[in-house]
Amino acid sequence: MSMRALAFVLLCSAVSATAAEPDAAKVTPLFSKDLKEFPGREGLMITVVYPPGCVDPVHRHNAHAFLYVLEGSIVMQVKGGKEVTLKPGDTFYEGPDDVHTVGKNASQTEPAKFVVFFVKNKDAPVLVPEK
């Protein structure tokens, strides 16, 4: 999947914003690399900026996702796990079978920024909304 196509998929998967709702997360693809030692798999790195009050929809990644907080504070939880508040330097992991039930900016006034590294099937969508 091209970086441009990936960015489109990520942005289309975010919660649509209205005047009464906070802005959706801004996703920026940074790097992708085929993993020749693991045929059909790729590594993908993105940054995510949550504007103040931003809340993600419930979703899954069907990938291994390694998150590192750069700025601000975010709240994360996967189904069956504990809700955690992460600050700069904190990390979080989501497995291929996890459902991401909580993903939001802990602040209503300050943005938050984090980087995510995925190991996933090549050309598979990075985010799949859950119903």
DOLUM-369044 format. One line per 3 residues: number of its first residue (from 0); their letters; for each residue x, y, z of N, C-alpha, C. Coordinates in steps of 0.05 Angstrom, whole numbers, plus 32768, in hexadecimal, padded with zeros to 4 digits. Layout:
N
NUM> a> X Y Z X Y Z X Y Z ~ ...
end
This chain:
131
0> msm> 8011 7FE9 8000 8000 8000 8000 8012 8019 8000 ~ 800C 802B 7FEE 801D 8044 7FED 8018 8055 8006 ~ 802B 8066 800C 8028 8077 8024 8010 808A 8020
3> ral> 800B 8093 8008 7FF4 80A5 8003 7FDA 8096 8008 ~ 7FD8 807D 7FFE 7FC0 806D 8002 7FBC 8067 801F ~ 7FD2 8061 802D 7FD0 805B 804A 7FC6 8073 8059
6> afv> 7FD0 808B 8053 7FC7 80A3 8060 7FA9 80A7 805C ~ 7FA0 80A2 8043 7F83 80A5 803D 7F73 8092 804D ~ 7F7B 8078 804F 7F6D 8064 805E 7F6B 806C 807B
9> llc> 7F82 8074 8086 7F82 807C 80A3 7F70 8093 80A8 ~ 7F70 80A7 8097 7F60 80BF 809C 7F42 80B9 8098 ~ 7F3C 80A8 8085 7F20 80A0 8080 7F15 808F 8097
12> sav> 7F27 8081 80A5 7F1E 8070 80BB 7F1A 807F 80D5 ~ 7F24 8097 80D7 7F21 80A6 80EF 7F05 80B0 80F3 ~ 7EFE 80B7 810B 7EE3 80C2 8111 7EE0 80DC 8102
15> sat> 7ECA 80DF 80F4 7EC5 80F8 80E6 7EBF 810E 80FA ~ 7ECB 8125 80F6 7EC8 813B 8108 7EB1 814D 80FF ~ 7EA3 8158 8113 7E8F 816D 810D 7E97 8185 811E
18> aae> 7E88 819A 811A 7E8F 81B2 8129 7E8D 81AE 8147 ~ 7E7B 819B 8150 7E77 8196 816D 7E8B 8182 8178 ~ 7E99 8173 8166 7EAC 815E 816F 7EC8 8168 816C
21> pda> 7EDA 815C 817B 7EF7 8162 8177 7F00 8158 815C ~ 7F16 8164 8152 7F22 815B 8139 7F2B 813E 813B ~ 7F2B 8130 8124 7F35 8114 8123 7F53 8114 8125
24> akv> 7F5E 80FD 812B 7F7B 80F9 812C 7F88 80FE 8111 ~ 7FA0 8109 8112 7FAF 810E 80F9 7FC5 80F8 80F8 ~ 7FC4 80E8 80E3 7FD7 80D2 80E0 7FEA 80D9 80C9
27> tpl> 8004 80D6 80CF 8019 80DB 80BB 802A 80C2 80B8 ~ 8029 80B5 80A0 803B 809F 809B 8058 80A8 809A ~ 806A 809A 80A7 8086 80A2 80A7 8097 808F 8096
30> fsk> 8092 8075 8097 80A4 8062 808B 8096 8047 8089 ~ 809B 8039 8073 8092 801D 8072 80A8 800C 8065 ~ 80AA 7FF3 806C 80BF 7FE2 8062 80B6 7FC5 8062
33> dlk> 80B9 7FB8 804A 80B3 7F9C 8048 80C7 7F8D 805A ~ 80BD 7F79 8068 80CE 7F69 807A 80D5 7F4F 806B ~ 80EB 7F4F 805D 80F1 7F37 804C 80F5 7F1E 805B
36> efp> 80FC 7F20 8075 80FF 7F08 8085 80E4 7EFC 808D ~ 80CE 7F0C 8089 80B3 7F04 808F 80A2 7F0A 8076 ~ 80A2 7EF8 8062 8094 7EFD 8049 8077 7F05 804E
39> gre> 806F 7F1A 803F 8053 7F23 8041 804E 7F36 8058 ~ 8063 7F3D 8068 8060 7F4F 807F 8070 7F69 8079 ~ 8068 7F7E 8087 8076 7F98 8085 8076 7FA6 80A0
42> glm> 808A 7FB7 80A3 808B 7FC9 80BA 8081 7FE4 80B1 ~ 8071 7FF2 80C1 8066 800C 80BA 8068 801E 80D3 ~ 8072 8036 80CF 8075 8049 80E5 8064 8062 80DE
45> itv> 8054 806B 80F1 8043 8083 80EE 8046 8095 8106 ~ 803F 80AE 8103 803A 80BF 811B 801C 80C5 811B ~ 8012 80C9 8133 7FF6 80D0 8137 7FF5 80E8 8149
48> vyp> 7FE5 80FC 8141 7FE1 8114 8153 7FC3 8114 815A ~ 7FBE 8112 8174 7FA2 8115 817D 7F9E 8133 8185 ~ 7F8C 8141 8177 7F85 815C 8180 7F78 815A 819C
51> pgc> 7F76 8171 81AA 7F69 8170 81C4 7F4D 8163 81C2 ~ 7F47 8151 81D5 7F2D 8144 81D6 7F28 812E 81C1 ~ 7F3C 8128 81B1 7F39 8114 819C 7F34 80F8 81A7
54> vdp> 7F21 80E9 819B 7F1A 80CE 81A3 7F19 80BD 818A ~ 7F28 80A6 818A 7F27 8093 8174 7F0E 8082 8176 ~ 7F04 8078 815E 7EEF 8064 815F 7EFB 8049 8168
57> vhr> 7EEA 8037 8171 7EF3 801C 8178 7EFD 800F 815E ~ 7F15 8002 8160 7F21 7FF7 8148 7F35 7FE1 814F ~ 7F41 7FD5 813A 7F56 7FC2 813D 7F6B 7FC8 8127
60> hna> 7F82 7FBD 812B 7F97 7FC1 8117 7F9F 7FA8 8108 ~ 7F98 7F90 8112 7FA0 7F77 8106 7FBE 7F77 8101 ~ 7FCD 7F81 8115 7FEA 7F84 8113 7FF5 7F86 812F
63> haf> 800F 7F84 8130 801D 7F8A 8149 8022 7FA8 8148 ~ 801A 7FB7 815C 801C 7FD4 815D 802C 7FDC 8176 ~ 8042 7FEA 8172 8053 7FF4 8188 8051 8012 8188
66> lyv> 8047 801D 819E 8042 803A 81A0 8055 8047 81B4 ~ 805E 805F 81AD 8070 806F 81BF 8066 808C 81BF ~ 8060 8096 81D7 8055 80B1 81DA 806B 80C5 81D8
69> leg> 8068 80DA 81C7 807B 80EF 81C4 8073 8108 81D3 ~ 805A 8110 81D2 8051 8129 81DF 8035 8125 81EA ~ 802E 8133 81FF 8013 8133 820A 800E 8119 821A
72> siv> 7FF4 8113 821C 7FEB 80FC 822C 7FD4 80EF 821D ~ 7FD5 80D4 821B 7FBF 80C5 820E 7FB5 80AF 821F ~ 7F9C 80A7 821A 7F90 8091 8229 7F8B 807A 8215
75> mqv> 7F94 8062 821C 7F92 804A 820B 7F87 8033 821B ~ 7F79 8021 820C 7F6F 8009 8218 7F68 7FF5 8201 ~ 7F6E 7FDC 8205 7F65 7FC7 81F3 7F50 7FB6 8202
78> kgg> 7F3E 7FA9 81F3 7F29 7F99 8200 7F35 7F85 8213 ~ 7F2B 7F84 822B 7F35 7F72 8240 7F4D 7F7D 824F ~ 7F58 7F93 8247 7F6F 7F9F 8254 7F67 7FB7 8265
81> kev> 7F7A 7FC2 8274 7F75 7FD9 8285 7F79 7FF2 8275 ~ 7F69 8006 827B 7F6D 8021 826F 7F86 802D 827B ~ 7F98 8038 826B 7FB0 8044 8274 7FB3 8060 8269
84> tlk> 7FBE 8072 8279 7FC5 808D 826F 7FE3 808E 826B ~ 7FEB 8096 8253 8007 8096 824A 8011 80B2 8247 ~ 802A 80B7 824F 8037 80D1 824D 8050 80CE 823C
87> pgd> 805D 80E4 8234 8075 80E1 8224 8089 80CD 822F ~ 8093 80BB 821E 80A5 80A6 8225 8098 808C 822C ~ 807D 808C 8230 806F 8073 8235 8069 8064 821B
90> tfy> 8065 804A 821E 8060 8038 8208 8046 8029 820B ~ 803C 801E 81F5 8023 800E 81F5 8025 7FFA 81DF ~ 8019 7FE2 81E2 801A 7FCD 81CE 7FFE 7FC3 81C8
93> egp> 7FF8 7FBF 81AF 7FDF 7FB2 81A6 7FE7 7F9A 8194 ~ 7FDB 7F83 819A 7FE0 7F6C 8189 7FCC 7F69 8173 ~ 7FD1 7F57 8160 7FC0 7F53 8149 7FA3 7F4C 814F
96> ddv> 7F9E 7F40 8166 7F83 7F38 816E 7F75 7F4C 8181 ~ 7F84 7F61 8189 7F78 7F75 819B 7F64 7F87 818E ~ 7F50 7F8E 819D 7F3D 7FA3 8195 7F43 7FBC 81A5
99> htv> 7F49 7FD2 8198 7F50 7FEB 81A5 7F37 7FF9 81AC ~ 7F2F 7FF7 81C6 7F15 8002 81CF 7F17 801F 81D8 ~ 7F2F 8028 81E2 7F32 8043 81EA 7F4C 804E 81DE
102> gkn> 7F4A 8064 81D0 7F61 8073 81C6 7F59 8090 81C4 ~ 7F65 80A0 81D6 7F5C 80BC 81D7 7F72 80CE 81E3 ~ 7F6F 80E7 81DE 7F80 80FC 81EA 7F76 80FF 8207
105> asq> 7F87 80FF 821A 7F7F 8103 8236 7F79 8120 823C ~ 7F80 8132 822A 7F7D 814E 822E 7F67 815A 821C ~ 7F58 816D 8227 7F44 817B 8217 7F50 8195 820C
108> tep> 7F6A 819B 8214 7F75 81B5 820B 7F90 81B3 81FD ~ 7F9E 819C 8200 7FB9 8199 81F3 7FB9 8181 81E0 ~ 7FC7 8183 81CA 7FCA 816C 81B8 7FDC 8157 81C4
111> akf> 7FDB 813F 81B9 7FED 8129 81C1 7FF8 811D 81A7 ~ 8011 8113 81A8 801E 8108 8190 802D 80EE 8198 ~ 802A 80DA 8187 8038 80C1 818C 803F 80B4 8171
114> vvf> 8053 80A2 8173 805C 8093 815C 8053 8076 8160 ~ 804C 8069 8149 8044 804D 814A 8053 803D 8135 ~ 805E 8026 813D 806B 8014 812A 805A 7FFB 8128
117> fvk> 8052 7FF4 8110 8042 7FDC 810B 8052 7FC7 80FD ~ 804D 7FAE 8104 8056 7F97 80F3 803C 7F8A 80EA ~ 8037 7F8B 80D0 801D 7F83 80C5 8020 7F75 80AB
120> nkd> 800A 7F69 80A2 8009 7F5D 8087 800C 7F73 8072 ~ 801C 7F6F 805E 8020 7F83 8049 8005 7F89 803B ~ 8001 7FA2 8036 7FE9 7FAC 8029 7FCF 7FA8 8039
123> apv> 7FD0 7F9F 8051 7FB8 7F9E 8062 7FB3 7FB9 806E ~ 7F99 7FC0 8072 7F94 7FDA 807F 7FA0 7FDB 809B ~ 7FA9 7FF3 80A2 7FB5 7FF6 80BC 7FA1 7FF9 80D2
126> lvp> 7F89 8002 80CC 7F73 8006 80DF 7F59 7FFA 80D5 ~ 7F4C 7FEA 80E5 7F33 7FDE 80DD 7F1E 7FE5 80F3 ~ 7F09 7FF5 80EC 7EF5 7FFC 8100 7EE7 7FE4 810A
129> ek> 7EE0 7FE3 8124 7ED1 7FCE 8130 7EB4 7FD7 8133 ~ 7EA2 7FC5 8131 7E85 7FCC 8134 7E7C 7FC7 8150
end
